[in-house]
């Protein structure tokens, strides 16, 4: 008889005794299904008993040996029923789900290891250690939390499959974030191959929304697009005339866009899900000087007058500040409200009147309105006939071309109109309104014909609604303030200023035109401080362009409609709609 040691594949060896060709096992391998492991003391007792009488035991066919072994190991001699019961109990224990106490214990250890960043220890407590280790390591790298606290939220419960489930709360804090990312999740507990309770690994252990193949990572969010608002913080999207303007508005110098960061869950075939925003993206708020309500009125007014495809535009300005309150144009295309260049017709007579008043002419000076006059080119008026007793104020309110041409050629030197326009009205200076715009051009005339044309807003003069709205605003306030679309725009100032007496006379002449002259029809019903001037510009074709400038209280407007006819018609109607909506006496 000899003892033989065999590897058990796990904890060392199991033993058995050979008796003349018979093997008698006295232990098992790690408590496998063959029976419960035997203690070494029992093994020695069996060997001692067998060594005293081998022949006798063999004589009875091994029955005596069986009784001895059974007795020494604490069993019974009733046919091996004790061993069967022990084996059955061990098998049931290894197959039964973990108890809630076991589940709570292993969940606690797993969460503690995960929270302190020991992915090796945490993954060893799962039923898929390698998979769990890779997933936990990726989570640790892609979600670099400063601290990670994982705490069970209550006792373990039994899930629908009979296995225990433990709920827990995750709380992650990050550098630079003002708050913490918190979420609730669960993990299941099963019995592993060794019989111990272990965490059942699944992607949902990391986060309840995470599926196989998905990832969770802290990512930089796309830079926000700055969306300018009106002066009251109201949105400006949806206005046709601003569609091309708003994207060109950039933050002021020194202001930058701040990129945001967020914990993002990504999965194939799904939109990325922001689980938690660590730092929100931000773009500097840019408030434009526009008024959303007035912009709406201006858009509608121009839409009505541009029916049939007529190009048209309108600009509204606040005289006291120079703020552009509305800017509309139609049809779509380049922003003709601030970028066009065309002759303004008789609205230019406001500037010509300023030059004449400074040259010694008064509103009451008789300036005959002849049916025609020559420069040597022949000129005439829309209102045909001779009016020899008309004064300058009469010529202004009735828009008499011949009176302004004759008096201009008499009193003004070549270049005087250009100088007054530039130094007192800012026309011809380089404006920076906040977006690209075209500056006015009022050349020095080379001949009397060119000078005559400029005095009545024809010839080579090039302006737009922006420039002429500023003319009206300068008269109303008595001071040129360069129009701006945003307060941080770099303004230019005029070299000179409009004399107070001249500004007063111009206001009186414009008020008379609004109530008794060519502008009375569109201005009817408007109260308070009002003034207006009409303009009809020849464009080389049969149709004439309609121009109208006016103010009401602290609101000045200029409108033009290409091919719109007389100034009081198309342009006047559009301007009056805006004055009615936003002007105050």
C-alpha positions in Angstrom: 0.0 0.0 0.0 1.3 3.5 -0.9 -0.1 7.0 -0.9 -0.4 8.7 -4.3 -0.7 12.5 -4.8 -2.5 13.8 -7.9 -2.8 17.4 -9.1 -6.3 18.8 -8.4 -6.0 21.6 -11.0 -6.8 24.3 -8.4 -5.7 24.1 -4.8 -3.0 21.4 -4.8 -3.7 17.7 -4.5 -6.4 15.2 -3.6 -5.3 11.8 -2.1 -6.2 8.2 -2.5 -4.8 4.8 -1.2 -4.0 1.8 -3.3 -4.7 -1.5 -1.7 -3.4 -4.4 -3.8 -5.0 -3.1 -6.9 -8.0 -1.3 -5.3 -8.1 2.5 -5.0 -9.8 4.1 -2.1 -10.3 7.9 -2.4 -10.0 9.9 0.8 -10.6 13.3 -0.5 -11.8 15.2 -3.6 -10.7 18.2 -5.7 -11.8 21.5 -4.3 -15.1 20.1 -3.2 -16.3 19.1 -6.6 -19.4 17.1 -7.2 -17.8 13.8 -6.1 -18.3 14.8 -2.5 -17.1 17.0 0.3 -13.3 17.3 0.9 -11.8 15.1 3.7 -9.6 16.5 6.4 -6.0 15.3 6.7 -6.6 13.9 10.2 -9.3 11.6 8.9 -6.9 10.5 6.1 -4.3 9.4 8.7 -6.8 7.5 10.7 -7.9 5.5 7.7 -4.4 4.6 6.9 -3.6 3.5 10.4 -6.7 1.3 10.5 -6.0 -0.3 7.2 -2.3 -1.0 8.0 -3.3 -3.3 11.0 -5.2 -5.9 9.1 -5.2 -5.8 5.3 -5.8 -9.5 4.8 -8.8 -9.6 7.1 -10.4 -6.7 5.3 -9.9 -8.3 2.0 -11.4 -11.5 3.1 -14.7 -9.9 3.7 -14.8 -8.2 0.3 -14.0 -4.7 1.4 -17.0 -4.4 3.6 -15.0 -4.0 6.8 -12.8 -1.3 5.2 -15.9 0.6 4.1 -17.2 0.6 7.6 -13.9 1.8 9.1 -13.5 4.7 6.6 -17.1 5.7 7.2 -16.8 5.6 10.9 -13.5 7.5 11.1 -14.9 10.3 8.8 -18.0 10.8 10.9 -20.4 9.1 8.5 -22.9 6.3 9.0 -22.8 2.8 7.9 -26.3 2.7 6.3 -25.2 2.3 2.7 -23.5 5.8 2.3 -26.6 8.0 2.8 -24.6 10.6 4.7 -22.2 11.3 1.8 -25.1 11.7 -0.6 -26.8 14.2 1.6 -23.6 16.2 1.9 -23.0 16.2 -1.8 -26.6 17.3 -2.5 -26.3 20.2 -0.1 -23.0 21.4 -1.6 -24.5 21.2 -5.1 -27.5 23.1 -4.2 -25.4 25.8 -2.5 -23.3 26.3 -5.7 -26.3 26.5 -7.9 -28.5 28.7 -5.8 -28.5 32.5 -6.5 -26.5 34.6 -4.1 -28.2 35.8 -1.0 -29.0 39.5 -0.7 -26.3 39.7 2.0 -23.7 38.3 -0.4 -24.9 40.6 -3.1 -24.6 43.7 -0.9 -21.1 42.7 0.2 -19.7 42.1 -3.3 -21.4 45.2 -4.7 -19.8 47.3 -1.9 -16.3 46.0 -2.7 -16.8 46.4 -6.4 -18.0 50.0 -6.1 -15.3 50.9 -3.7 -12.6 49.5 -6.0 -14.1 51.2 -9.1 -14.4 54.5 -7.2 -10.8 54.6 -6.1 -9.7 53.8 -9.7 -8.5 50.2 -9.0 -9.9 48.6 -12.2 -8.0 45.4 -11.7 -9.6 44.8 -8.3 -13.0 45.9 -9.5 -12.9 43.7 -12.6 -11.8 40.6 -10.6 -15.1 40.9 -8.7 -17.1 40.3 -11.9 -18.1 37.3 -13.9 -16.2 38.6 -17.0 -12.9 40.0 -15.6 -11.1 40.8 -18.9 -14.1 42.5 -20.5 -14.9 44.4 -17.3 -11.3 45.5 -16.9 -11.1 46.9 -20.5 -14.5 48.8 -20.1 -13.6 50.2 -16.7 -10.2 51.3 -17.9 -11.7 53.0 -21.0 -14.3 54.8 -18.8 -11.5 56.0 -16.4 -9.5 57.4 -19.4 -12.4 58.9 -21.3 -14.3 60.4 -18.3 -11.4 61.9 -16.3 -13.2 62.8 -13.2 -11.4 64.4 -10.3 -13.3 62.3 -7.9 -15.8 59.5 -8.4 -18.0 58.4 -5.5 -20.1 55.2 -6.0 -22.6 54.4 -3.2 -25.3 51.8 -2.9 -28.7 53.4 -2.6 -30.4 50.7 -0.6 -30.4 47.0 0.3 -30.1 44.4 -2.5 -33.4 43.3 -4.0 -34.4 40.2 -6.0 -34.7 40.9 -9.7 -37.1 39.3 -12.2 -34.7 36.5 -13.0 -34.3 35.6 -9.3 -30.8 37.1 -9.1 -30.0 39.9 -6.6 -29.9 43.5 -7.9 -28.1 46.4 -6.1 -28.9 50.0 -6.9 -26.2 52.6 -6.6 -25.6 56.3 -7.2 -22.6 57.7 -9.1 -21.3 61.2 -8.4 -18.4 62.5 -10.5 -16.7 65.8 -10.1 -14.5 67.4 -12.8 -11.9 70.2 -12.9 -13.4 73.4 -14.1 -17.0 72.3 -13.7 -19.3 74.1 -11.3 -21.4 71.1 -10.4 -21.2 67.3 -10.3 -22.5 64.7 -12.7 -24.8 62.4 -10.8 -26.9 59.5 -12.0 -28.5 56.3 -10.6 -27.8 52.8 -12.0 -28.0 49.2 -10.9 -25.8 46.1 -11.1 -26.8 42.4 -10.9 -25.0 39.8 -8.8 -24.6 36.1 -9.8 -22.8 33.1 -8.4 -19.5 32.5 -10.2 -17.9 29.2 -11.2 -16.1 29.1 -7.8 -19.4 29.4 -6.0 -18.7 33.0 -4.9 -21.0 35.9 -5.5 -19.7 38.2 -8.3 -21.0 41.2 -10.2 -22.6 40.3 -13.5 -20.8 42.5 -16.0 -22.8 44.4 -18.6 -22.3 47.9 -20.2 -25.2 49.2 -18.2 -23.1 48.8 -15.1 -21.2 51.9 -16.3 -24.4 53.8 -17.2 -28.0 52.6 -17.6 -28.2 54.1 -21.1 -25.0 52.4 -22.4 -25.5 49.5 -24.8 -23.0 47.1 -26.3 -20.7 48.9 -28.6 -21.4 52.3 -27.2 -19.0 54.7 -25.6 -19.1 57.4 -22.9 -16.5 60.2 -23.0 -16.0 63.8 -22.2 -16.0 65.7 -25.5 -15.7 69.3 -26.6 -19.0 70.7 -27.8 -19.3 72.6 -31.1 -18.6 76.3 -30.8 -21.9 78.1 -30.5 -23.1 80.4 -33.2 -23.5 84.0 -32.1 -27.1 85.0 -32.6 -27.4 88.8 -32.4 -30.5 90.2 -30.8 -32.3 93.5 -31.1 -31.7 96.3 -28.6 -34.2 94.7 -26.2 -32.7 91.2 -26.4 -35.4 89.9 -28.8 -34.4 87.5 -31.5 -34.0 88.7 -35.1 -34.2 85.4 -37.0 -36.9 85.2 -39.6 -36.6 88.7 -41.1 -35.7 88.4 -44.8 -33.7 91.6 -44.9 -31.5 90.4 -42.0 -30.8 86.8 -43.3 -27.5 87.9 -44.9 -26.7 90.4 -42.2 -26.8 88.4 -39.0 -24.2 85.8 -40.0 -21.7 88.6 -40.6 -22.1 90.0 -37.1 -19.0 89.0 -35.0 -18.2 89.6 -31.3 -16.4 92.8 -30.4 -12.6 92.8 -30.2 -11.4 91.0 -27.1 -14.5 88.9 -26.8 -14.2 85.2 -27.7 -16.4 82.2 -28.1 -16.0 79.7 -25.2 -16.1 76.1 -26.2 -18.1 73.8 -23.9 -17.5 70.3 -22.6 -19.9 67.5 -21.9 -20.1 63.9 -21.0 -21.5 62.4 -24.2 -22.8 58.9 -24.9 -22.2 57.7 -28.4 -23.6 54.7 -30.2 -23.7 53.6 -33.8 -26.9 54.6 -35.5 -28.0 57.0 -32.8 -27.6 60.7 -32.2 -25.0 61.5 -29.5 -26.6 62.0 -26.1 -25.4 64.7 -23.8 -25.5 63.1 -20.3 -24.1 66.1 -18.5 -22.7 69.5 -19.5 -19.5 70.2 -17.6 -19.0 73.7 -19.0 -21.6 75.2 -21.3 -20.5 76.8 -24.5 -21.0 80.5 -24.7 -20.7 83.2 -27.3 -20.5 86.9 -26.5 -24.0 88.4 -26.6 -24.2 91.0 -29.4 -27.1 93.4 -29.2 -27.8 95.3 -32.4 -29.5 98.7 -32.4 -32.4 97.3 -34.3 -35.9 97.2 -32.9 -37.6 93.9 -33.7 -41.1 95.4 -33.8 -40.1 98.3 -36.0 -38.1 95.9 -38.2 -41.3 93.8 -38.7 -43.2 96.9 -39.8 -40.5 98.0 -42.2 -40.3 94.6 -43.8 -44.0 94.6 -44.4 -44.1 98.2 -45.7 -41.3 97.4 -48.2 -42.9 94.2 -49.2 -46.1 96.0 -50.1 -44.4 98.7 -52.2 -42.1 96.2 -53.9 -44.9 94.2 -55.3 -44.3 93.3 -58.9 -40.5 93.0 -58.3 -39.7 96.7 -57.8 -36.4 97.1 -55.9 -37.1 99.1 -52.7 -35.5 99.8 -49.4 -36.1 101.6 -46.1 -33.9 102.6 -43.2 -35.1 104.0 -39.8 -32.7 105.9 -37.5 -33.0 107.3 -34.0 -31.8 110.9 -34.4 -30.7 111.3 -30.7 -28.3 108.4 -30.9 -27.7 107.5 -34.6 -28.9 104.0 -33.9 -30.3 102.2 -36.9 -33.7 100.9 -35.7 -34.9 99.1 -38.9 -33.3 98.2 -42.2 -35.4 96.5 -44.9 -35.0 95.9 -48.6 -36.7 93.8 -51.3 -36.5 91.8 -53.4 -33.8 89.5 -52.0 -30.2 90.2 -53.2 -27.7 92.7 -52.1 -28.6 94.9 -49.2 -29.6 98.0 -51.2 -30.7 99.8 -48.0 -27.1 100.4 -47.1 -25.1 99.3 -50.2 -26.9 100.9 -53.1 -25.7 104.0 -54.9 -28.3 106.2 -56.7 -29.6 109.7 -57.1 -31.9 110.8 -54.3 -34.0 113.3 -56.4 -35.5 116.3 -54.5 -34.8 114.9 -51.1 -31.3 116.4 -51.7 -32.9 119.8 -51.6 -32.6 119.5 -47.8 -28.8 119.8 -48.1 -29.0 122.4 -50.9 -31.4 124.5 -48.7 -28.8 124.3 -45.8 -26.1 125.6 -48.2 -28.4 128.4 -49.4 -29.4 129.4 -45.9 -25.8 129.6 -44.9 -25.2 131.8 -48.0 -27.7 134.4 -46.8 -30.9 133.2 -48.3 -33.9 132.9 -45.8 -37.0 130.8 -46.0 -38.9 134.0 -46.8 -36.5 135.1 -49.6 -38.4 135.3 -52.9 -37.1 132.6 -55.2 -39.3 132.5 -58.3 -40.4 129.1 -59.5 -40.3 129.4 -63.3 -41.8 126.9 -65.6 -38.4 126.2 -67.1 -34.8 127.4 -66.7 -31.5 126.8 -68.3 -28.0 126.0 -67.1 -27.6 125.9 -70.2 -29.5 122.6 -70.1 -33.2 123.2 -69.9 -35.0 122.1 -66.7 -38.6 122.0 -65.7 -40.8 121.0 -62.7 -43.4 118.3 -62.1 -45.8 121.1 -61.3 -45.9 123.1 -64.5 -46.4 126.8 -64.6 -44.7 130.0 -63.4 -44.9 131.0 -59.8 -42.9 134.3 -59.5 -43.8 135.0 -55.9 -42.7 131.7 -54.4 -40.2 132.0 -51.6 -37.5 129.5 -50.7 -39.9 127.8 -48.3 -42.5 127.6 -51.1 -40.0 126.2 -53.5 -39.1 123.6 -50.9 -42.6 122.5 -50.0 -43.7 122.3 -53.6 -40.4 120.8 -54.7 -39.6 123.5 -57.4 -36.6 122.5 -59.4 -36.1 125.7 -61.3 -36.1 127.9 -58.2 -33.3 125.8 -56.6 -31.2 125.6 -59.8 -31.4 129.4 -60.3 -30.6 130.3 -56.7 -28.0 127.7 -56.4 -26.1 128.8 -59.5 -26.4 132.4 -58.2 -25.3 131.9 -54.6 -23.2 128.8 -54.4 -19.7 128.2 -55.5 -18.7 124.9 -57.2 -17.9 122.5 -54.3 -20.1 124.3 -51.7 -22.7 121.7 -51.8 -20.1 119.0 -51.5 -18.5 120.8 -48.5 -21.8 121.3 -46.6 -22.9 117.7 -47.3 -19.6 116.4 -45.9 -18.9 118.7 -43.0 -22.4 119.2 -41.6 -24.3 116.1 -42.7 -21.4 113.5 -42.8 -22.1 112.6 -46.4 -18.9 111.5 -48.1 -17.2 110.5 -44.9 -16.1 106.9 -44.3 -18.8 105.3 -42.2 -18.4 102.1 -40.1 -21.9 101.0 -39.1 -21.1 97.5 -38.1 -21.5 95.8 -41.5 -20.3 96.6 -45.0 -22.0 99.7 -46.4 -21.5 102.2 -49.2 -20.6 105.8 -48.4 -22.3 108.7 -50.2 -20.6 110.3 -53.1 -21.2 114.0 -53.9 -18.6 115.1 -56.4 -17.5 118.7 -57.0 -19.3 119.7 -60.2 -17.2 120.7 -63.2 -19.9 122.5 -65.1 -23.1 124.5 -64.5 -25.1 121.6 -65.8 -23.5 119.2 -63.3 -24.0 121.8 -60.5 -27.7 122.3 -61.5 -28.3 118.5 -61.4 -26.7 118.2 -58.0 -28.8 121.0 -56.5 -32.0 118.9 -57.2 -30.5 115.5 -56.4 -29.7 114.3 -59.9 -26.5 113.8 -61.9 -23.6 111.9 -60.4 -24.7 112.0 -56.7 -24.8 108.5 -55.3 -26.6 107.8 -52.0 -28.9 105.2 -50.4 -31.6 105.0 -47.8 -29.1 104.8 -45.0 -27.5 108.1 -46.0 -30.8 110.0 -46.6 -32.3 108.7 -43.3 -29.2 110.3 -41.7 -30.0 113.6 -43.4 -33.5 113.6 -41.9 -32.1 112.6 -38.5 -29.5 115.4 -38.6 -32.2 118.0 -39.3 -34.4 116.7 -36.5 -31.7 116.7 -33.8 -29.5 119.5 -35.3 -26.4 117.3 -35.1 -24.9 114.7 -37.3 -24.5 111.4 -35.5 -23.1 108.6 -37.8 -25.6 105.8 -38.0 -24.6 102.5 -36.4 -26.0 99.0 -36.3 -24.0 98.2 -33.1 -22.8 100.4 -30.3 -19.2 99.2 -30.5 -18.9 100.4 -34.1 -16.2 103.0 -34.6 -18.0 106.2 -35.6 -16.7 109.1 -37.5 -17.6 112.7 -36.6 -18.3 115.5 -39.1 -15.6 118.2 -39.2 -18.2 120.9 -38.8 -21.8 121.3 -37.5 -25.1 122.4 -38.7 -25.7 126.0 -37.5 -28.6 126.1 -35.0 -30.5 128.7 -37.0 -30.1 126.7 -40.2 -31.4 123.6 -38.4 -34.4 125.5 -37.1 -35.3 126.9 -40.5 -34.9 123.4 -42.1 -37.3 121.9 -39.5 -39.8 124.6 -40.2 -39.6 124.0 -44.0 -39.9 120.2 -43.6 -42.8 120.6 -41.2 -44.6 122.8 -43.8 -44.0 120.2 -46.5 -45.4 117.5 -44.3 -48.6 119.4 -43.6 -49.2 121.6 -46.6 -46.7 120.5 -49.3 -46.0 117.4 -51.4 -45.7 115.1 -48.4 -49.1 116.0 -46.9 -50.9 112.9 -48.2 -48.7 110.1 -46.6 -48.1 112.2 -43.5 -51.8 112.9 -42.8 -52.9 111.9 -39.3 -49.4 111.9 -37.9 -49.0 114.2 -34.9 -46.2 115.7 -32.9 -42.9 117.0 -34.3 -43.0 116.0 -37.9 -41.2 116.9 -41.1 -40.8 115.5 -44.5 -39.4 115.9 -48.0 -40.4 114.1 -51.2 -38.2 113.2 -54.1 -38.7 112.0 -57.6 -35.5 110.9 -59.3 -35.0 110.4 -63.0 -33.2 107.2 -63.8 -32.8 107.5 -67.6 -36.0 105.5 -68.4 -39.6 106.4 -68.6 -40.2 105.4 -65.0 -39.0 107.6 -62.1 -37.8 106.5 -58.7 -39.8 107.4 -55.6 -37.9 108.9 -52.6 -39.2 110.1 -49.3 -37.4 111.2 -46.1 -39.2 112.2 -42.9 -39.1 112.3 -39.1 -41.6 112.1 -36.3 -40.2 112.8 -32.9 -37.0 110.8 -32.3 -37.5 108.7 -35.4 -36.2 109.5 -38.9 -36.9 107.4 -42.0 -35.8 107.3 -45.6 -37.4 105.0 -48.2 -37.0 104.5 -52.0 -38.8 102.5 -54.6 -37.2 102.0 -57.9 -39.7 102.9 -60.6 -42.2 103.9 -57.9 -43.1 107.2 -59.4 -43.7 110.3 -57.3 -42.1 110.5 -53.9 -45.4 110.9 -52.0 -46.6 107.7 -53.5 -44.8 104.4 -53.0 -41.8 105.6 -50.8 -44.0 108.0 -48.9 -46.6 105.3 -48.0 -43.8 102.9 -46.7 -42.1 105.6 -44.7 -45.3 106.8 -43.1 -46.2 103.2 -42.0 -42.9 103.1 -40.0 -43.4 106.6 -38.6 -46.9 105.7 -37.4 -45.6 102.5 -35.7 -42.6 103.9 -34.0 -42.6 107.7 -34.0 -43.8 109.8 -31.1 -44.5 113.4 -30.9 
